[in-house]
């Protein structure tokens, strides 16, 4: 996999990995929406396992940070094309 180096990038695998991740992210979003719509945040904080909540929050923050970087790259590329 290429990380800004001269190594050969497997574009087919990259596209397949992105497609698979998109499906998994949609599944996670549906699960989170189900909890969000069924329970009040106060009840979640009061009754849910603290460690499970902290893991979920850390995962969400990590995803947000990763996709913010990707979004910034997209905007940068779009700005170059103008």
N, C-alpha and C positions, 0 to 999 in steps of 0.2 A: 504494500500500500504506500502511496506517495504522501509524504508530509513536507512538501516544499523542497524535496530533493530531486535528484535526477533518476530515481528508480522508476521503473515502468509502472504505470497506473493501470489497474485492471478495471476499466470503465464499466464493463458488463457486470462485474461483481459489485461495484459501487452502486450502480443503479438498482440491482436486486436487493442489496442491503438497505438502501433508502426506502424502497417499496415495502420491504418486510417491516422495517422500523415504523413506517407510517401506519401500517395496520395495527401494530402493537400499541402505538401511541393513541390511536383512535379507541382501541379497547380500554386502555387506561383512562382516557377521558370519559368514556361512557360509565365506567365504574365510579369515577370520582363524581360525575354528575348525579348518578343514582344516590350516592351518599349525601351529596349536597342538597338534593331535592327532598330527601326523606327525613333528614335530621337537622336540627338547629345547631349552629356552630357551638353554642354554649354547651349543649348536650354532648357533642363530640369531644370537646375539651374535658368535660367532667367525667365521662364514662369510658372513653376509648383508652386503649393501652398507650401510655405516654411514649414508649419506645417505638411502637408502630407509627404513631403520628410523626415523631421526629424523623424516622426513616422516610416516610412519605414526603414530608416537607423537604428533606435534603435532596431526595430524588427530583422533586418538582423544581427546586432551585437550580440544580445542576442542569436539568433539561432547559430551563429558561435561559441560563447563561450560555449554553451551547448554541441554542437557536438564535439568541441575540447576536452572537458572533457571525453566524451564517447570514442572518438578516443584514448585518452591517456590510458584509462582503457583497451581497446582492445589490444593496443600495449603492455601494462604491462602484461596482461594475456598471450599473445602470447610469450612474453619473458620468462615467467615462464614455459611454456610448452616445451622449448628447452632444 
